Amino acid sequence: LLQAGQAGTLTAPQQQQVQALQDSWKEFTVENELKDENSSLNLYRNALKLRKQYFVGRGEIAWTYTDGLLGYKRGNIEVLINISEKAQPISGGVLLSSHPVTNSLPPKAAVWLLS
């Protein structure tokens, strides 16, 4: 990689590093993300739509923490993030999730629940 004060063309090893980085991110282009309904791009787009519908003007936020689930409630929505190392039980209608969920939330996953 270029060091401070360097400018101009890249050396062959630097060009290889840049190409490897570009190749590793090809699956995350907007074009590819738009095709995948479970992509990060579509997750955030859905979150923005739901935020407007369910959160804006719905009262104060109440923070929660129970058994490895960090979250907050606002109106009839609860947002949970599993910060533990094991799946945690959840209940409510799933509006949005970062991973597939049923009656439990996997580790390092987030969910928006309608109560």
C-alpha positions, 0 to 999 in steps of 0.5 A: 500500500502507498505510504504517506508522501508517495504519489504516482503509479502503483508498483506491481505488488501494490497493483496485485493487492488492489486487484485482490481487494477489488475481487474480494468485494465483487459480490457486494456490488450494488448490482449484486446486492439488488438481486439478493433479497437477503443482502445487506443493502436490502436489509437496510432499505427495508429497515428504513421503510419500517422505521418510517412506518413504525418508529417515527413519532411513536414515543420514547425509547426504553432500553432493555437487556436480558440474558444476552439480548441488548435492545430497546422498545418503542411503541409496539416494536422491540429491537433486539441484538443477541450479544451472547454466544448462544441462541436466545429465545424470542417472541413476537412477529418478526418484521426484520432480521439480519439472520433467519429466525424462528423462536430464537435469535442466533448469536450476533444477530438482530431482529425487529419484533412487533408485539 
